Amino acid sequence: MGALSYPVLSARWSRLWRWGPLPLAAAEPFVDVAAEIGVILLLLTLGLEFTASELMASLNRHRYSGVFDFVLNATPGAVAGMLLGLPIGGVMALAGVTWISSSGIVARVLSDLGRLANRETPSVLSLLVLEDVAMALYLPILVVVLSGGGPWQALGGVALALGAVLFILLVAYHGGDRLERLLDHPDDEQVLLRMLGLTLLVAGVAQGVGASAAVGAFLVGIAVPHQLAERARGLLSPLRDLFASVFFVAFGLATVPADMIPMLLPALALAVIGIGTKLATGWFAAARDGVGRPGRVRAGMALGSRGEFSIVIAGLAVSAGVSSLGPLATAYVMMLAVAGPVLTRFADPIAAKLVPSRPPEAGTGSSTRSR
């Protein structure tokens, strides 16, 4: 992923290493690499919740939910970008920032709250899958637009990214047995090292052809067969928690509060709108699965967090010269990275107020492998 993925972090760290209260320059290389590994492991463990067949069924069932999600959540960012006078690349980047939920934060919050087996969770995870796969198409186009490239360059980048995603999906769907023989071993350390090695290799290849490294890691998780996936989740969880913590610490270190002050009001307005549009998205997707109204509210609240992909998108825009997008995106992501988990935690009381005539339903199962 490299500096391309997190230029907004790297640029600001250089100030904090020099002027911060502690001399952190020696930690910079470690934090850079650990933060990238954290995102990769978050998406890998999310992929381990699905099988390839479940993924294909979810994508087919929720394709209209994905379109609804894109239109409803990208539009506020695009409109805000035009009102702020951003160039076309900045408008497109801000639309992506407001569109994409944080797969890592959402998956971790659902796990911590014990909601992975709830009836609404498959629709939430399906939307996260659709968004993450869509990133493989969106990011190459965004890079070309920001760099001033032409349509043929954009088409070439999309073709490479889409080809990489389809190849990994085919391997996941047809090569599960071979992959299990490659990864399985009686020794847990061997399984852990093989999983990490394969994931980092695929993530690097995906990044090299213009797709997202995180999407590559997610697809590796999907490719792992069911029995081995359960074992891998237990082995990877401590590492995921460690490196994911470094990612969010890195995000905090890269935040300069003074830069965000002029953007607080626009960021707050976008955050309030973003909570509402994600609530509508979750409601729509969960309704397609026949989930009751309280579960639809829980689904919408769960989708509210923004995080790693929003930072990646903003970083690409800042590195291309749209500097005003950095503080706005940082304030926006920080607000929703905090508000999203809090609203998810209190989704049942909120649902009781929104739909008082029907009591909150209990989680009764799911199609995911977490069960």
Secondary structure as the mmCIF struct_conf table of DSSP 4:
data_model
#
loop_
_struct_conf.conf_type_id
_struct_conf.id
_struct_conf.beg_label_comp_id
_struct_conf.beg_label_asym_id
_struct_conf.beg_label_seq_id
_struct_conf.end_label_comp_id
_struct_conf.end_label_asym_id
_struct_conf.end_label_seq_id
HELX_RH_AL_P HELX_RH_AL_P1 GLY A 2 SER A 5
HELX_RH_AL_P HELX_RH_AL_P2 PRO A 7 TRP A 19
BEND BEND1 GLY A 20 LEU A 22
HELX_RH_3T_P HELX_RH_3T_P1 ALA A 25 ALA A 27
HELX_RH_AL_P HELX_RH_AL_P3 GLU A 28 GLY A 47
TURN_TY1_P TURN_TY1_P1 LEU A 48 GLU A 49
HELX_RH_AL_P HELX_RH_AL_P4 ALA A 52 ARG A 61
TURN_TY1_P TURN_TY1_P2 HIS A 62 HIS A 62
HELX_RH_AL_P HELX_RH_AL_P5 ARG A 63 LEU A 83
TURN_TY1_P TURN_TY1_P3 LEU A 84 GLY A 85
HELX_RH_AL_P HELX_RH_AL_P6 ILE A 88 TRP A 99
HELX_RH_AL_P HELX_RH_AL_P7 SER A 103 ASP A 112
TURN_TY1_P TURN_TY1_P4 LEU A 113 GLY A 114
TURN_TY1_P TURN_TY1_P5 LEU A 116 ALA A 117
BEND BEND2 ASN A 118 ASN A 118
TURN_TY1_P TURN_TY1_P6 ARG A 119 GLU A 120
HELX_RH_AL_P HELX_RH_AL_P8 THR A 121 SER A 147
TURN_TY1_P TURN_TY1_P7 GLY A 148 GLY A 148
HELX_RH_AL_P HELX_RH_AL_P9 PRO A 151 HIS A 174
HELX_RH_AL_P HELX_RH_AL_P10 GLY A 176 LEU A 183
BEND BEND3 PRO A 186 ASP A 187
HELX_RH_AL_P HELX_RH_AL_P11 ASP A 188 GLY A 208
TURN_TY1_P TURN_TY1_P8 VAL A 209 GLY A 210
BEND BEND4 ALA A 211 ALA A 211
HELX_RH_AL_P HELX_RH_AL_P12 ALA A 213 ALA A 223
BEND BEND5 VAL A 224 VAL A 224
HELX_RH_AL_P HELX_RH_AL_P13 HIS A 226 LEU A 253
TURN_TY1_P TURN_TY1_P9 ALA A 254 ALA A 254
HELX_RH_AL_P HELX_RH_AL_P14 PRO A 257 MET A 260
HELX_RH_3T_P HELX_RH_3T_P2 ILE A 261 MET A 263
HELX_RH_AL_P HELX_RH_AL_P15 LEU A 264 ARG A 288
TURN_TY1_P TURN_TY1_P10 ASP A 289 GLY A 290
HELX_RH_AL_P HELX_RH_AL_P16 ARG A 293 ALA A 302
TURN_TY1_P TURN_TY1_P11 LEU A 303 GLY A 304
HELX_RH_AL_P HELX_RH_AL_P17 GLU A 308 SER A 319
TURN_TY1_P TURN_TY1_P12 ALA A 320 GLY A 321
TURN_TY1_P TURN_TY1_P13 SER A 323 SER A 324
HELX_RH_AL_P HELX_RH_AL_P18 LEU A 325 ARG A 345
TURN_TY1_P TURN_TY1_P14 PHE A 346 PHE A 346
HELX_RH_AL_P HELX_RH_AL_P19 ALA A 347 LEU A 354
BEND BEND6 VAL A 355 VAL A 355
TURN_TY1_P TURN_TY1_P15 PRO A 356 SER A 357
BEND BEND7 ARG A 358 ARG A 358
HELX_LH_PP_P HELX_LH_PP_P1 PRO A 359 GLY A 363
BEND BEND8 SER A 367 THR A 368
TURN_TY1_P TURN_TY1_P16 ARG A 369 SER A 370
#
